[in-house]
Amino acid sequence: MSEPEAEDPAMLRRAAFGMRVQRLRRAQGLTLQQVSDSCGLAVSTISKIENSHLSPTYDVMLKLAQGLGTDIVSLFEHESAPVPKPALKGRMAVMRGSEAVPLDAGPYVYEPITTRLKDALIDATLVTVVARDPGAFEAPIRHAGEELVHVLSGAVELHTDLYAPIRLEAGDSVHYDAVMAHAFVSVSDEDARILNIVAGGSPRKDS
């Protein structure tokens, strides 16, 4: 008899993400419809994410966080991961490279690198740009806040709804209002890697 095929790691990560979203929703006694009304995502979209049938893009994750009344950090948080309590005079959180958990969202593979500090004012993510054409995105990406992208390796092309496409090489950066539709595609032989930093994209809880 042949051994059973190993489960797809990307599928397992999608399932874990969906379970966290569902757990956050149920912990607050919210229905799918209530979350939908709060964030503007279709009930079917939220349901597909919870059941690991859909990998959310970054803007969808931000909307989910808004609908759940939390921040994007909570969507990636592991139950076993210690979260430091807020300090009176300052906060600090360290995340080791080995702790990063990628999320395959089709055109992009996200690796959040700020999943220890709650209610942060910025969200930072390492992204592998798999997309080679803007048509790989089902819908334009846009969300609240500002976005800073620094190209770590390879080359990308930034497509927006207001400017002509802009090519960015390793070492280049771009800063823009994220309410403008935007999408990155790799134009190098290898999939490009970028550092993506968003400020003001997630709702911040009152202290």
N, C-alpha and C positions, 0 to 999 in steps of 0.2 A: 504494500500500500504506500502511496506517495504521502509525504508529509503535508499538512495543511499549509497553504500559503500564508506568509506573514502579513499581518494587517498593515495597511498603508499608513505610514507615520503622519502624513498630511491629514488623512481622514481622522486619525485619532486626535490630532490637535484641534480639528474643526469640531469634533464631538465634545472635547473638553471645554472649548470656548462656549459652545451652545449650552452645555450644562450649567456653566457659570452664569450665563445670561438668564436662563430659566430659574436658577436658584435665587438670584437677586430679585427677579420679578415676584416670585412666589413668597419670598421672605417679607415683602411689603404688601402682600395681598392684592397685587395688581393683576388685572386681566390683560390679555393680549390687546383688547380693544382700548383699554385705558392707556397702555404704553403707546399704542398707535396714535391716539388722540394727542398725547403729550409731545411726541417727537416728529410726527408727520410721515412715519414709515407705514407701509401697508401691513395689515395684520398677517397676511400671507408671507410677507418678507420676514417678519419677526419670528413667525412659526418655523419657517425654513431654516433660519439661523439656529434656533433652539434645537432643532432636530438634525443638525449638521448637514443639511441639504444645500446650504448656501454659505459661502465665505464672504463676510462683509468687507467692503472697502473702508478706508479710513473715515470718510465723511459719514458713512452709515454707522460706524462705531461711535462717532461723536454724537450722532442723533440718538442712538440707543442709550448712551450715558445720560443724555438729557431726559429722555423718556423715563429712565429708571431713577432719576433724581440723584445721580452719583457722578463720578468722574471716570475717565477712560481707564485710569489705573485699576479700578475695581474689576473691570472686564477681563483683565489679564492676570489678576492676582491668584496665586495658588493658596489653597487652604492651609498648607503646611508651611508656607513662607512667613517668617516673622515680620511683623510690620512695626517699626518703632513708634512709640507714642509721641505725640507732639510735645516739644520742649518749650519752656517759657521764653528762652532767649535765642533759640535757633534750632533748626532741624537738619539732619543729614542722613542720607541713605546710600549704602553701597550695594551695587549689584555686580556680581561676577559674570564674566563672559559665558561661563558654563551654565549659568542659570537662565539665559535667554531662551525663550520658547518661540520659534517661528510660527507664523500663521499664514498659510497659503491662501491668498485672496485672488488668484487668477493672474491678473496683470502684474500684481506686486506680491512679494513675499515679505511680510512685516516681521521685525524682531524688536519688540518694545524694549527699551533700555532704561525706563524710569518707572518701574512697577513696584517701588517700595515706599515712595513718599506720597502720602495721601493729600488730596486737595492741592496739588501742585499747580503753579501758574503756567507751566509749560509742559508739553508732552514731546518726548524725543523718541524717535524710532529709526532703526536701521532698516533700509529697504533694498531688496534686490529687485531691480526692474526687469521683469520677464517680458513685458509687452514690447512688441516690435512695431506696432501700428496703433494709432489712436482708436481704430475700430475695435480693439480688444476690450475697450471699456463699454459696459452696457449703458452707462449714463455719465454725464459730465460730473466730475468731482468738484464740489464746492462746499464750504462750511464756514462757520464764523471764525474770526481771528486772523492773525497774520502767520505766514509760513516762511521759514528759512530753510533752504535746501543747499547742502554742500555735497559736491560729487566726490566720492572717495576713490572710485576706480571705474575704468571704462568711460563711456561718453553717453550722454542722454540728449534728447530733444524735448524741450518744454512746449506743449501746445496749450494755448488759452483761447478764450473767446474774444479777447480784446487786442492781442498782439500777434504778429507773425511768429512762426516757430523759432525758438532760440536753441542753438546747440551749446551744450556745456560740457567741457572736458574735465578730467580729474583735476581737482584743485579749484575749480570754478564754483561760485555760489550765486544764488538768486534769492531775493526777499520780495514777497508780494502779499497783497490782500487775498486771503483764501476764499472770499465770497466770489471771486472771479473763477470761472470754470477753468480747471487745470488738469493736465495729465502729462506724465513723463513716459517716454519710450526709449529703449536702448537703441543706440545707433553704432555701437562698437561690436566687435566680433563676439566678445563675452558679455554676459548680462552685467549691466552697470550696477554699482552699489552706491547708495546715497544716504546721507544723514538728513533726516527730516525732523525739523523742530517747529512745533505749533504753539503759539501763545494766544490765549483767549479763546481757544476752540472748545473747551469744556466748561460746563457750568461749575462755579466754585461755591462750595457750601459756605454758609455763614458760620463764623466761628463763635 
